[in-house]
């Protein structure tokens, strides 16, 4: 009985489940492409050091990416797999060891805003046990929530830059042909 209880405690010590509810002040059409494309994650998630698609062709369920995250001075190498894609609504990622995780981003557009429910669950293994196993879930939640704040800032900066460009370069009138003199 005591050994069983200790085994359960030791197992659950490495398991994580963190849910982040966030609002990004941009439409889902601008937000979702960042959540569904691992090559864009480094733009707003500082732990992401590298992502490259392994499988050929356009991304689809089952497509895999080589992945490296930076946790402090350490680099963690693993494989991300696209498990579910409901364009504009939901995307689910599975990460191999040492994360052994499932990450789901569920998006709901509400006018010019997007509500995101991000659910991270998994069981740490290998060196991640001593690198992150000591960290309370509240700290993990805070770190992950910061990614959505950074995504909001990134999209705001890009929208402002696009607005400045359009203000200085009005679109050509319908029917006008662009010319290039060389």
PETAUR-V599189 format. One record per pair of residues at least 24 apart in sequence whose C-alpha atoms are under 10 Angstrom apart, sorted by the first residue. I is the first residue (numbers start at 0). J is the second residue. D is the distance in whole Angstrom. If there is no record, write none. Layout:
i:I j:J d:D
i:I j:J d:D
This chain:
i:10 j:122 d:8
i:10 j:123 d:10
i:11 j:122 d:8
i:11 j:123 d:10
i:12 j:122 d:9
i:12 j:123 d:9
i:12 j:128 d:9
i:12 j:132 d:7
i:12 j:133 d:9
i:13 j:121 d:8
i:13 j:122 d:5
i:13 j:123 d:5
i:13 j:124 d:7
i:13 j:127 d:9
i:13 j:128 d:7
i:13 j:129 d:10
i:13 j:131 d:9
i:13 j:132 d:6
i:13 j:133 d:9
i:14 j:98 d:10
i:14 j:99 d:9
i:14 j:100 d:9
i:14 j:120 d:7
i:14 j:121 d:6
i:14 j:122 d:4
i:14 j:123 d:6
i:14 j:124 d:9
i:14 j:128 d:10
i:14 j:132 d:9
i:15 j:98 d:10
i:15 j:100 d:9
i:15 j:119 d:7
i:15 j:120 d:5
i:15 j:121 d:5
i:15 j:122 d:6
i:15 j:123 d:8
i:15 j:132 d:9
i:15 j:135 d:10
i:15 j:136 d:7
i:15 j:139 d:9
i:16 j:100 d:9
i:16 j:101 d:9
i:16 j:102 d:10
i:16 j:118 d:7
i:16 j:119 d:6
i:16 j:120 d:4
i:16 j:121 d:7
i:16 j:122 d:9
i:16 j:136 d:8
i:16 j:139 d:10
i:16 j:140 d:9
i:17 j:102 d:10
i:17 j:117 d:8
i:17 j:118 d:6
i:17 j:119 d:5
i:17 j:120 d:6
i:17 j:121 d:9
i:17 j:136 d:7
i:17 j:137 d:8
i:17 j:139 d:7
i:17 j:140 d:6
i:17 j:141 d:10
i:17 j:143 d:9
i:18 j:102 d:10
i:18 j:103 d:10
i:18 j:104 d:10
i:18 j:116 d:7
i:18 j:117 d:6
i:18 j:118 d:4
i:18 j:119 d:6
i:18 j:120 d:9
i:18 j:136 d:10
i:18 j:139 d:10
i:18 j:140 d:7
i:18 j:143 d:9
i:18 j:144 d:9
i:19 j:104 d:10
i:19 j:115 d:8
i:19 j:116 d:6
i:19 j:117 d:5
i:19 j:118 d:6
i:19 j:119 d:8
i:19 j:139 d:10
i:19 j:140 d:7
i:19 j:141 d:9
i:19 j:143 d:7
i:19 j:144 d:6
i:19 j:145 d:10
i:19 j:147 d:9
i:20 j:104 d:10
i:20 j:105 d:10
i:20 j:114 d:7
i:20 j:115 d:6
i:20 j:116 d:5
i:20 j:117 d:6
i:20 j:118 d:9
i:20 j:140 d:10
i:20 j:144 d:8
i:20 j:147 d:9
i:21 j:106 d:10
i:21 j:113 d:8
i:21 j:114 d:6
i:21 j:115 d:5
i:21 j:116 d:6
i:21 j:117 d:8
i:21 j:144 d:7
i:21 j:145 d:10
i:21 j:146 d:10
i:21 j:147 d:7
i:21 j:148 d:8
i:21 j:151 d:10
i:22 j:106 d:9
i:22 j:107 d:10
i:22 j:108 d:10
i:22 j:109 d:10
i:22 j:112 d:7
i:22 j:113 d:6
i:22 j:114 d:5
i:22 j:115 d:6
i:22 j:116 d:9
i:22 j:147 d:8
i:22 j:148 d:9
i:22 j:151 d:8
i:23 j:108 d:10
i:23 j:111 d:9
i:23 j:112 d:6
i:23 j:113 d:5
i:23 j:114 d:6
i:23 j:115 d:8
i:23 j:147 d:7
i:23 j:148 d:7
i:23 j:149 d:10
i:23 j:150 d:7
i:23 j:151 d:5
i:23 j:152 d:9
i:23 j:154 d:9
i:23 j:155 d:10
i:24 j:109 d:10
i:24 j:110 d:9
i:24 j:111 d:6
i:24 j:112 d:4
i:24 j:113 d:6
i:24 j:114 d:9
i:24 j:148 d:10
i:24 j:150 d:10
i:24 j:151 d:6
i:24 j:152 d:9
i:24 j:154 d:9
i:24 j:155 d:8
i:25 j:108 d:9
i:25 j:109 d:9
i:25 j:110 d:8
i:25 j:111 d:5
i:25 j:112 d:5
i:25 j:113 d:6
i:25 j:114 d:10
i:25 j:150 d:10
i:25 j:151 d:7
i:25 j:152 d:10
i:25 j:154 d:7
i:25 j:155 d:8
i:25 j:158 d:9
i:26 j:107 d:9
i:26 j:108 d:6
i:26 j:109 d:7
i:26 j:110 d:6
i:26 j:111 d:5
i:26 j:112 d:5
i:26 j:113 d:6
i:26 j:114 d:9
i:26 j:154 d:10
i:27 j:87 d:7
i:27 j:88 d:8
i:27 j:106 d:7
i:27 j:107 d:7
i:27 j:108 d:5
i:27 j:109 d:8
i:27 j:110 d:9
i:27 j:111 d:8
i:27 j:112 d:7
i:27 j:113 d:5
i:27 j:114 d:8
i:27 j:115 d:9
i:28 j:86 d:10
i:28 j:87 d:7
i:28 j:88 d:10
i:28 j:108 d:8
i:28 j:111 d:10
i:28 j:112 d:10
i:28 j:113 d:9
i:29 j:87 d:9
i:29 j:111 d:10
i:29 j:112 d:10
i:29 j:113 d:9
i:29 j:154 d:8
i:29 j:158 d:10
i:30 j:87 d:9
i:30 j:106 d:9
i:30 j:108 d:9
i:30 j:112 d:9
i:30 j:113 d:7
i:30 j:114 d:10
i:30 j:115 d:9
i:30 j:147 d:10
i:30 j:150 d:8
i:30 j:151 d:8
i:30 j:154 d:8
i:31 j:86 d:8
i:31 j:87 d:6
i:31 j:88 d:8
i:31 j:89 d:8
i:31 j:90 d:9
i:31 j:104 d:9
i:31 j:105 d:9
i:31 j:106 d:7
i:31 j:107 d:10
i:31 j:108 d:10
i:31 j:113 d:9
i:31 j:115 d:9
i:32 j:86 d:9
i:32 j:87 d:8
i:33 j:150 d:8
i:33 j:154 d:10
i:34 j:87 d:10
i:34 j:89 d:9
i:34 j:90 d:7
i:34 j:91 d:9
i:34 j:92 d:10
i:34 j:103 d:9
i:34 j:104 d:7
i:34 j:105 d:10
i:34 j:106 d:10
i:34 j:115 d:10
i:34 j:150 d:10
i:35 j:81 d:9
i:35 j:83 d:10
i:35 j:84 d:8
i:35 j:85 d:10
i:35 j:86 d:8
i:35 j:87 d:9
i:35 j:89 d:9
i:35 j:90 d:6
i:35 j:91 d:8
i:35 j:92 d:9
i:35 j:104 d:9
i:36 j:81 d:10
i:36 j:90 d:10
i:37 j:64 d:8
i:37 j:65 d:10
i:37 j:66 d:9
i:37 j:79 d:9
i:37 j:80 d:10
i:37 j:81 d:10
i:37 j:92 d:10
i:38 j:64 d:9
i:38 j:66 d:10
i:40 j:146 d:9
i:40 j:150 d:9
i:41 j:68 d:10
i:41 j:146 d:10
i:42 j:146 d:10
i:42 j:149 d:8
i:42 j:150 d:8
i:42 j:153 d:8
i:43 j:145 d:9
i:43 j:146 d:6
i:43 j:147 d:8
i:43 j:148 d:8
i:43 j:149 d:5
i:43 j:150 d:5
i:43 j:151 d:9
i:43 j:152 d:9
i:43 j:153 d:7
i:43 j:154 d:10
i:44 j:68 d:10
i:44 j:142 d:10
i:44 j:143 d:8
i:44 j:145 d:8
i:44 j:146 d:5
i:44 j:147 d:8
i:44 j:148 d:10
i:44 j:149 d:8
i:44 j:150 d:8
i:45 j:69 d:8
i:45 j:70 d:9
i:45 j:145 d:10
i:45 j:146 d:8
i:45 j:149 d:9
i:46 j:70 d:6
i:46 j:71 d:8
i:46 j:74 d:9
i:46 j:75 d:10
i:46 j:142 d:10
i:46 j:143 d:10
i:46 j:146 d:10
i:47 j:74 d:10
i:47 j:75 d:10
i:48 j:74 d:8
i:48 j:75 d:9
i:48 j:76 d:10
i:49 j:74 d:10
i:49 j:76 d:9
i:50 j:77 d:10
i:50 j:78 d:9
i:50 j:79 d:9
i:51 j:78 d:10
i:51 j:79 d:10
i:52 j:78 d:10
i:52 j:79 d:9
i:52 j:80 d:10
i:53 j:78 d:9
i:53 j:79 d:10
i:53 j:80 d:10
i:58 j:84 d:10
i:59 j:83 d:8
i:59 j:84 d:8
i:60 j:84 d:7
i:60 j:90 d:10
i:60 j:91 d:9
i:60 j:92 d:10
i:61 j:92 d:10
i:61 j:93 d:10
i:63 j:92 d:10
i:63 j:93 d:9
i:63 j:94 d:10
i:64 j:94 d:10
i:66 j:94 d:9
i:66 j:95 d:10
i:70 j:127 d:9
i:70 j:130 d:8
i:70 j:131 d:9
i:71 j:130 d:9
i:73 j:126 d:9
i:73 j:127 d:10
i:73 j:130 d:9
i:75 j:126 d:9
i:75 j:127 d:8
i:88 j:115 d:9
i:89 j:115 d:9
i:89 j:116 d:10
i:89 j:117 d:10
i:90 j:117 d:10
i:91 j:117 d:10
i:91 j:118 d:9
i:91 j:119 d:10
i:92 j:119 d:10
i:93 j:119 d:10
i:93 j:120 d:10
i:93 j:121 d:9
i:94 j:121 d:9
i:95 j:121 d:10
i:95 j:124 d:10
i:96 j:121 d:10
i:96 j:122 d:9
i:96 j:123 d:8
i:96 j:124 d:6
i:96 j:125 d:8
i:96 j:127 d:9
i:97 j:121 d:10
i:97 j:122 d:8
i:97 j:123 d:6
i:97 j:124 d:5
i:97 j:125 d:6
i:97 j:126 d:8
i:97 j:127 d:6
i:97 j:128 d:9
i:98 j:122 d:6
i:98 j:123 d:5
i:98 j:124 d:7
i:98 j:125 d:9
i:98 j:127 d:8
i:98 j:128 d:10
i:99 j:123 d:6
i:99 j:124 d:7
i:112 j:151 d:10
i:113 j:151 d:10
i:115 j:147 d:9
i:117 j:143 d:9
i:117 j:144 d:9
i:117 j:147 d:10
i:119 j:143 d:9
